[in-house]
Amino acid sequence: MAPMNSIVSIATAGLNASTARFDASAKRVAQDPHADLPAELVTQKTASLDFEANIAVMKTANKMAKSVLDILV
């Protein structure tokens, strides 16, 4: 089951990275009156999509692990 742990670890790292990107962009918008709003919106949207993609990876990994356990039982 080591490959499954790797998948979850990679997805977790992706969740953390997308959260950090979103937070950094939100702070720039809140603190800098001259922030490039269109660019920050794109950054926040891509971070949000990356987050959703990593959640999907985790859900798929969970389903795969369940399938393997169902086969073994």
Gaussian input, Z-matrix of N, CA and C with variables (Angstrom, degrees):
# hf/3-21g

backbone

0 1
 N
 C     1     B1
 C     2     B2     1     A1
 N     3     B3     2     A2     1     D1
 C     4     B4     3     A3     2     D2
 C     5     B5     4     A4     3     D3
 N     6     B6     5     A5     4     D4
 C     7     B7     6     A6     5     D5
 C     8     B8     7     A7     6     D6
 N     9     B9     8     A8     7     D7
 C    10    B10     9     A9     8     D8
 C    11    B11    10    A10     9     D9
 N    12    B12    11    A11    10    D10
 C    13    B13    12    A12    11    D11
 C    14    B14    13    A13    12    D12
 N    15    B15    14    A14    13    D13
 C    16    B16    15    A15    14    D14
 C    17    B17    16    A16    15    D15
 N    18    B18    17    A17    16    D16
 C    19    B19    18    A18    17    D17
 C    20    B20    19    A19    18    D18
 N    21    B21    20    A20    19    D19
 C    22    B22    21    A21    20    D20
 C    23    B23    22    A22    21    D21
 N    24    B24    23    A23    22    D22
 C    25    B25    24    A24    23    D23
 C    26    B26    25    A25    24    D24
 N    27    B27    26    A26    25    D25
 C    28    B28    27    A27    26    D26
 C    29    B29    28    A28    27    D27
 N    30    B30    29    A29    28    D28
 C    31    B31    30    A30    29    D29
 C    32    B32    31    A31    30    D30
 N    33    B33    32    A32    31    D31
 C    34    B34    33    A33    32    D32
 C    35    B35    34    A34    33    D33
 N    36    B36    35    A35    34    D34
 C    37    B37    36    A36    35    D35
 C    38    B38    37    A37    36    D36
 N    39    B39    38    A38    37    D37
 C    40    B40    39    A39    38    D38
 C    41    B41    40    A40    39    D39
 N    42    B42    41    A41    40    D40
 C    43    B43    42    A42    41    D41
 C    44    B44    43    A43    42    D42
 N    45    B45    44    A44    43    D43
 C    46    B46    45    A45    44    D44
 C    47    B47    46    A46    45    D45
 N    48    B48    47    A47    46    D46
 C    49    B49    48    A48    47    D47
 C    50    B50    49    A49    48    D48
 N    51    B51    50    A50    49    D49
 C    52    B52    51    A51    50    D50
 C    53    B53    52    A52    51    D51
 N    54    B54    53    A53    52    D52
 C    55    B55    54    A54    53    D53
 C    56    B56    55    A55    54    D54
 N    57    B57    56    A56    55    D55
 C    58    B58    57    A57    56    D56
 C    59    B59    58    A58    57    D57
 N    60    B60    59    A59    58    D58
 C    61    B61    60    A60    59    D59
 C    62    B62    61    A61    60    D60
 N    63    B63    62    A62    61    D61
 C    64    B64    63    A63    62    D62
 C    65    B65    64    A64    63    D63
 N    66    B66    65    A65    64    D64
 C    67    B67    66    A66    65    D65
 C    68    B68    67    A67    66    D66
 N    69    B69    68    A68    67    D67
 C    70    B70    69    A69    68    D68
 C    71    B71    70    A70    69    D69
 N    72    B72    71    A71    70    D70
 C    73    B73    72    A72    71    D71
 C    74    B74    73    A73    72    D72
 N    75    B75    74    A74    73    D73
 C    76    B76    75    A75    74    D74
 C    77    B77    76    A76    75    D75
 N    78    B78    77    A77    76    D76
 C    79    B79    78    A78    77    D77
 C    80    B80    79    A79    78    D78
 N    81    B81    80    A80    79    D79
 C    82    B82    81    A81    80    D80
 C    83    B83    82    A82    81    D81
 N    84    B84    83    A83    82    D82
 C    85    B85    84    A84    83    D83
 C    86    B86    85    A85    84    D84
 N    87    B87    86    A86    85    D85
 C    88    B88    87    A87    86    D86
 C    89    B89    88    A88    87    D87
 N    90    B90    89    A89    88    D88
 C    91    B91    90    A90    89    D89
 C    92    B92    91    A91    90    D90
 N    93    B93    92    A92    91    D91
 C    94    B94    93    A93    92    D92
 C    95    B95    94    A94    93    D93
 N    96    B96    95    A95    94    D94
 C    97    B97    96    A96    95    D95
 C    98    B98    97    A97    96    D96
 N    99    B99    98    A98    97    D97
 C   100   B100    99    A99    98    D98
 C   101   B101   100   A100    99    D99
 N   102   B102   101   A101   100   D100
 C   103   B103   102   A102   101   D101
 C   104   B104   103   A103   102   D102
 N   105   B105   104   A104   103   D103
 C   106   B106   105   A105   104   D104
 C   107   B107   106   A106   105   D105
 N   108   B108   107   A107   106   D106
 C   109   B109   108   A108   107   D107
 C   110   B110   109   A109   108   D108
 N   111   B111   110   A110   109   D109
 C   112   B112   111   A111   110   D110
 C   113   B113   112   A112   111   D111
 N   114   B114   113   A113   112   D112
 C   115   B115   114   A114   113   D113
 C   116   B116   115   A115   114   D114
 N   117   B117   116   A116   115   D115
 C   118   B118   117   A117   116   D116
 C   119   B119   118   A118   117   D117
 N   120   B120   119   A119   118   D118
 C   121   B121   120   A120   119   D119
 C   122   B122   121   A121   120   D120
 N   123   B123   122   A122   121   D121
 C   124   B124   123   A123   122   D122
 C   125   B125   124   A124   123   D123
 N   126   B126   125   A125   124   D124
 C   127   B127   126   A126   125   D125
 C   128   B128   127   A127   126   D126
 N   129   B129   128   A128   127   D127
 C   130   B130   129   A129   128   D128
 C   131   B131   130   A130   129   D129
 N   132   B132   131   A131   130   D130
 C   133   B133   132   A132   131   D131
 C   134   B134   133   A133   132   D132
 N   135   B135   134   A134   133   D133
 C   136   B136   135   A135   134   D134
 C   137   B137   136   A136   135   D135
 N   138   B138   137   A137   136   D136
 C   139   B139   138   A138   137   D137
 C   140   B140   139   A139   138   D138
 N   141   B141   140   A140   139   D139
 C   142   B142   141   A141   140   D140
 C   143   B143   142   A142   141   D141
 N   144   B144   143   A143   142   D142
 C   145   B145   144   A144   143   D143
 C   146   B146   145   A145   144   D144
 N   147   B147   146   A146   145   D145
 C   148   B148   147   A147   146   D146
 C   149   B149   148   A148   147   D147
 N   150   B150   149   A149   148   D148
 C   151   B151   150   A150   149   D149
 C   152   B152   151   A151   150   D150
 N   153   B153   152   A152   151   D151
 C   154   B154   153   A153   152   D152
 C   155   B155   154   A154   153   D153
 N   156   B156   155   A155   154   D154
 C   157   B157   156   A156   155   D155
 C   158   B158   157   A157   156   D156
 N   159   B159   158   A158   157   D157
 C   160   B160   159   A159   158   D158
 C   161   B161   160   A160   159   D159
 N   162   B162   161   A161   160   D160
 C   163   B163   162   A162   161   D161
 C   164   B164   163   A163   162   D162
 N   165   B165   164   A164   163   D163
 C   166   B166   165   A165   164   D164
 C   167   B167   166   A166   165   D165
 N   168   B168   167   A167   166   D166
 C   169   B169   168   A168   167   D167
 C   170   B170   169   A169   168   D168
 N   171   B171   170   A170   169   D169
 C   172   B172   171   A171   170   D170
 C   173   B173   172   A172   171   D171
 N   174   B174   173   A173   172   D172
 C   175   B175   174   A174   173   D173
 C   176   B176   175   A175   174   D174
 N   177   B177   176   A176   175   D175
 C   178   B178   177   A177   176   D176
 C   179   B179   178   A178   177   D177
 N   180   B180   179   A179   178   D178
 C   181   B181   180   A180   179   D179
 C   182   B182   181   A181   180   D180
 N   183   B183   182   A182   181   D181
 C   184   B184   183   A183   182   D182
 C   185   B185   184   A184   183   D183
 N   186   B186   185   A185   184   D184
 C   187   B187   186   A186   185   D185
 C   188   B188   187   A187   186   D186
 N   189   B189   188   A188   187   D187
 C   190   B190   189   A189   188   D188
 C   191   B191   190   A190   189   D189
 N   192   B192   191   A191   190   D190
 C   193   B193   192   A192   191   D191
 C   194   B194   193   A193   192   D192
 N   195   B195   194   A194   193   D193
 C   196   B196   195   A195   194   D194
 C   197   B197   196   A196   195   D195
 N   198   B198   197   A197   196   D196
 C   199   B199   198   A198   197   D197
 C   200   B200   199   A199   198   D198
 N   201   B201   200   A200   199   D199
 C   202   B202   201   A201   200   D200
 C   203   B203   202   A202   201   D201
 N   204   B204   203   A203   202   D202
 C   205   B205   204   A204   203   D203
 C   206   B206   205   A205   204   D204
 N   207   B207   206   A206   205   D205
 C   208   B208   207   A207   206   D206
 C   209   B209   208   A208   207   D207
 N   210   B210   209   A209   208   D208
 C   211   B211   210   A210   209   D209
 C   212   B212   211   A211   210   D210
 N   213   B213   212   A212   211   D211
 C   214   B214   213   A213   212   D212
 C   215   B215   214   A214   213   D213
 N   216   B216   215   A215   214   D214
 C   217   B217   216   A216   215   D215
 C   218   B218   217   A217   216   D216

   B1=1.4502
   B2=1.5268
   B3=1.2960
   B4=1.4705
   B5=1.5274
   B6=1.3510
   B7=1.4630
   B8=1.5268
   B9=1.3359
   B10=1.4613
   B11=1.5294
   B12=1.3324
   B13=1.4654
   B14=1.5158
   B15=1.3346
   B16=1.4601
   B17=1.5260
   B18=1.3125
   B19=1.4619
   B20=1.5201
   B21=1.3153
   B22=1.4653
   B23=1.5233
   B24=1.3137
   B25=1.4681
   B26=1.5223
   B27=1.3108
   B28=1.4640
   B29=1.5218
   B30=1.3378
   B31=1.4602
   B32=1.5213
   B33=1.3189
   B34=1.4695
   B35=1.5191
   B36=1.3210
   B37=1.4668
   B38=1.5271
   B39=1.3258
   B40=1.4576
   B41=1.5189
   B42=1.3409
   B43=1.4677
   B44=1.5281
   B45=1.3096
   B46=1.4659
   B47=1.5251
   B48=1.3275
   B49=1.4664
   B50=1.5273
   B51=1.3324
   B52=1.4703
   B53=1.5207
   B54=1.3239
   B55=1.4664
   B56=1.5238
   B57=1.3182
   B58=1.4690
   B59=1.5285
   B60=1.3490
   B61=1.4724
   B62=1.5223
   B63=1.3292
   B64=1.4605
   B65=1.5275
   B66=1.3248
   B67=1.4643
   B68=1.5261
   B69=1.3250
   B70=1.4608
   B71=1.5280
   B72=1.3201
   B73=1.4588
   B74=1.5239
   B75=1.3183
   B76=1.4679
   B77=1.5291
   B78=1.3242
   B79=1.4649
   B80=1.5238
   B81=1.3428
   B82=1.4642
   B83=1.5264
   B84=1.3322
   B85=1.4650
   B86=1.5268
   B87=1.3293
   B88=1.4628
   B89=1.5280
   B90=1.3204
   B91=1.4658
   B92=1.5257
   B93=1.3184
   B94=1.4657
   B95=1.5317
   B96=1.3325
   B97=1.4657
   B98=1.5247
   B99=1.3228
   B100=1.4722
   B101=1.5299
   B102=1.3174
   B103=1.4686
   B104=1.5266
   B105=1.3082
   B106=1.4652
   B107=1.5270
   B108=1.3336
   B109=1.4628
   B110=1.5311
   B111=1.3310
   B112=1.4806
   B113=1.5330
   B114=1.3204
   B115=1.4662
   B116=1.5238
   B117=1.3225
   B118=1.4663
   B119=1.5285
   B120=1.3217
   B121=1.4648
   B122=1.5268
   B123=1.3210
   B124=1.4726
   B125=1.5269
   B126=1.3276
   B127=1.4690
   B128=1.5227
   B129=1.3300
   B130=1.4623
   B131=1.5278
   B132=1.3140
   B133=1.4699
   B134=1.5263
   B135=1.3330
   B136=1.4705
   B137=1.5232
   B138=1.3320
   B139=1.4663
   B140=1.5285
   B141=1.3243
   B142=1.4612
   B143=1.5324
   B144=1.3295
   B145=1.4694
   B146=1.5240
   B147=1.3441
   B148=1.4673
   B149=1.5251
   B150=1.3384
   B151=1.4564
   B152=1.5317
   B153=1.3354
   B154=1.4589
   B155=1.5271
   B156=1.3190
   B157=1.4608
   B158=1.5230
   B159=1.3144
   B160=1.4605
   B161=1.5239
   B162=1.3220
   B163=1.4662
   B164=1.5277
   B165=1.3242
   B166=1.4685
   B167=1.5243
   B168=1.3161
   B169=1.4699
   B170=1.5235
   B171=1.3311
   B172=1.4691
   B173=1.5341
   B174=1.3289
   B175=1.4629
   B176=1.5256
   B177=1.3246
   B178=1.4627
   B179=1.5236
   B180=1.3212
   B181=1.4669
   B182=1.5240
   B183=1.3162
   B184=1.4581
   B185=1.5346
   B186=1.3304
   B187=1.4651
   B188=1.5257
   B189=1.3279
   B190=1.4657
   B191=1.5253
   B192=1.3291
   B193=1.4606
   B194=1.5253
   B195=1.3268
   B196=1.4653
   B197=1.5265
   B198=1.3270
   B199=1.4611
   B200=1.5224
   B201=1.3094
   B202=1.4671
   B203=1.5295
   B204=1.3205
   B205=1.4660
   B206=1.5259
   B207=1.3367
   B208=1.4647
   B209=1.5190
   B210=1.3200
   B211=1.4584
   B212=1.5301
   B213=1.3170
   B214=1.4564
   B215=1.5273
   B216=1.3048
   B217=1.4831
   B218=1.4703
   A1=110.71
   A2=119.01
   A3=122.24
   A4=112.63
   A5=120.42
   A6=119.04
   A7=112.64
   A8=117.56
   A9=120.75
   A10=109.89
   A11=116.26
   A12=119.59
   A13=110.78
   A14=116.66
   A15=120.53
   A16=110.56
   A17=116.33
   A18=120.63
   A19=110.08
   A20=116.56
   A21=120.73
   A22=110.19
   A23=117.74
   A24=120.66
   A25=111.60
   A26=116.36
   A27=120.56
   A28=110.22
   A29=117.03
   A30=120.56
   A31=111.08
   A32=116.98
   A33=120.78
   A34=110.66
   A35=116.72
   A36=119.86
   A37=110.50
   A38=116.87
   A39=120.87
   A40=112.12
   A41=116.46
   A42=120.23
   A43=110.64
   A44=115.76
   A45=119.98
   A46=111.45
   A47=116.94
   A48=120.99
   A49=111.26
   A50=117.08
   A51=119.19
   A52=111.12
   A53=116.93
   A54=120.35
   A55=110.40
   A56=117.01
   A57=120.87
   A58=110.90
   A59=117.18
   A60=120.20
   A61=111.41
   A62=115.96
   A63=120.26
   A64=110.32
   A65=116.91
   A66=121.14
   A67=112.02
   A68=116.82
   A69=120.87
   A70=110.72
   A71=116.80
   A72=121.07
   A73=110.52
   A74=116.97
   A75=120.68
   A76=111.06
   A77=117.12
   A78=120.62
   A79=111.44
   A80=116.11
   A81=118.66
   A82=111.01
   A83=116.52
   A84=120.96
   A85=110.24
   A86=116.28
   A87=120.37
   A88=112.82
   A89=117.37
   A90=120.29
   A91=114.41
   A92=117.67
   A93=120.27
   A94=110.01
   A95=117.15
   A96=118.62
   A97=113.03
   A98=117.04
   A99=121.29
   A100=111.84
   A101=116.41
   A102=119.88
   A103=109.71
   A104=115.27
   A105=122.00
   A106=107.86
   A107=116.41
   A108=120.76
   A109=114.09
   A110=119.53
   A111=117.13
   A112=112.62
   A113=117.02
   A114=120.02
   A115=110.95
   A116=116.69
   A117=120.20
   A118=110.67
   A119=117.21
   A120=120.22
   A121=110.49
   A122=116.34
   A123=120.20
   A124=110.10
   A125=116.65
   A126=120.92
   A127=110.59
   A128=116.55
   A129=119.98
   A130=111.64
   A131=117.05
   A132=120.26
   A133=111.01
   A134=117.45
   A135=119.13
   A136=110.99
   A137=117.10
   A138=119.85
   A139=110.03
   A140=116.28
   A141=120.96
   A142=111.11
   A143=116.54
   A144=120.44
   A145=111.41
   A146=116.63
   A147=120.24
   A148=110.50
   A149=116.23
   A150=121.26
   A151=109.82
   A152=116.29
   A153=120.77
   A154=111.94
   A155=117.19
   A156=120.79
   A157=111.07
   A158=117.12
   A159=120.28
   A160=111.69
   A161=117.39
   A162=120.39
   A163=109.57
   A164=116.57
   A165=120.44
   A166=110.77
   A167=117.67
   A168=121.27
   A169=109.95
   A170=116.36
   A171=119.69
   A172=111.06
   A173=116.94
   A174=120.02
   A175=110.95
   A176=116.15
   A177=120.13
   A178=110.91
   A179=117.23
   A180=120.96
   A181=110.37
   A182=116.45
   A183=120.92
   A184=111.15
   A185=116.25
   A186=120.45
   A187=111.07
   A188=116.60
   A189=120.40
   A190=110.58
   A191=116.58
   A192=120.19
   A193=110.14
   A194=116.71
   A195=120.22
   A196=110.82
   A197=117.11
   A198=120.69
   A199=111.20
   A200=116.13
   A201=120.43
   A202=109.61
   A203=116.21
   A204=119.51
   A205=111.39
   A206=116.80
   A207=119.91
   A208=111.50
   A209=117.08
   A210=121.44
   A211=110.32
   A212=116.55
   A213=120.63
   A214=112.58
   A215=116.97
   A216=119.47
   A217=112.05
   D1=7.53
   D2=179.56
   D3=-59.81
   D4=-42.18
   D5=178.86
   D6=-59.74
   D7=-35.68
   D8=179.66
   D9=-65.20
   D10=-39.53
   D11=177.35
   D12=-63.17
   D13=-37.17
   D14=178.25
   D15=-64.48
   D16=-41.53
   D17=179.49
   D18=-61.65
   D19=-46.77
   D20=-179.77
   D21=-65.33
   D22=-38.90
   D23=178.33
   D24=-63.90
   D25=-42.39
   D26=178.81
   D27=-65.38
   D28=-43.26
   D29=178.60
   D30=-63.79
   D31=-39.86
   D32=177.70
   D33=-63.01
   D34=-42.99
   D35=177.19
   D36=-62.03
   D37=-38.78
   D38=177.04
   D39=-64.50
   D40=-40.05
   D41=176.46
   D42=-61.37
   D43=-45.09
   D44=179.90
   D45=-63.63
   D46=-42.05
   D47=-179.12
   D48=-66.25
   D49=-42.88
   D50=-179.30
   D51=-68.86
   D52=-35.73
   D53=176.24
   D54=-64.34
   D55=-43.16
   D56=179.65
   D57=-63.79
   D58=-41.38
   D59=178.40
   D60=-63.46
   D61=-43.50
   D62=179.78
   D63=-63.72
   D64=-46.62
   D65=-179.56
   D66=-61.67
   D67=-43.28
   D68=179.72
   D69=-62.68
   D70=-41.22
   D71=178.59
   D72=-65.69
   D73=-44.21
   D74=179.57
   D75=-61.61
   D76=-39.63
   D77=177.81
   D78=-65.02
   D79=-40.49
   D80=177.96
   D81=-61.40
   D82=-42.86
   D83=-179.74
   D84=-64.33
   D85=-42.37
   D86=-177.18
   D87=-71.54
   D88=-32.31
   D89=-172.26
   D90=-100.43
   D91=-22.86
   D92=-175.22
   D93=-111.07
   D94=109.30
   D95=-179.70
   D96=-65.66
   D97=-14.75
   D98=-179.81
   D99=-106.20
   D100=19.31
   D101=-179.64
   D102=-62.12
   D103=146.98
   D104=177.65
   D105=-79.01
   D106=90.45
   D107=-172.76
   D108=-59.33
   D109=-43.82
   D110=178.10
   D111=-60.93
   D112=-41.24
   D113=179.23
   D114=-66.20
   D115=-39.35
   D116=179.16
   D117=-67.78
   D118=-36.12
   D119=176.66
   D120=-63.30
   D121=-42.34
   D122=177.20
   D123=-62.85
   D124=-43.58
   D125=178.73
   D126=-60.06
   D127=-45.18
   D128=-179.19
   D129=-67.21
   D130=-39.69
   D131=179.58
   D132=-66.37
   D133=-43.68
   D134=179.29
   D135=-67.29
   D136=-36.00
   D137=176.69
   D138=-63.95
   D139=-39.99
   D140=178.56
   D141=-64.73
   D142=-43.70
   D143=178.27
   D144=-65.52
   D145=-39.16
   D146=176.60
   D147=-61.72
   D148=-41.66
   D149=178.90
   D150=-60.22
   D151=-48.42
   D152=179.54
   D153=-61.26
   D154=-38.76
   D155=178.80
   D156=-64.52
   D157=-40.72
   D158=179.25
   D159=-69.12
   D160=-33.86
   D161=173.52
   D162=-62.97
   D163=-42.52
   D164=178.52
   D165=-61.67
   D166=-39.30
   D167=177.23
   D168=-61.41
   D169=-44.22
   D170=-179.54
   D171=-64.92
   D172=-40.38
   D173=178.26
   D174=-64.15
   D175=-41.82
   D176=179.12
   D177=-65.25
   D178=-42.42
   D179=177.79
   D180=-60.99
   D181=-39.92
   D182=178.32
   D183=-63.83
   D184=-43.79
   D185=178.10
   D186=-63.58
   D187=-40.13
   D188=179.35
   D189=-64.35
   D190=-43.73
   D191=179.54
   D192=-62.95
   D193=-41.21
   D194=177.80
   D195=-62.86
   D196=-41.50
   D197=179.01
   D198=-61.67
   D199=-42.44
   D200=179.44
   D201=-62.83
   D202=-44.20
   D203=179.12
   D204=-64.52
   D205=-38.16
   D206=177.50
   D207=-63.69
   D208=-38.00
   D209=179.11
   D210=-67.68
   D211=-39.20
   D212=-176.98
   D213=-74.14
   D214=-21.02
   D215=-176.97
   D216=-90.97

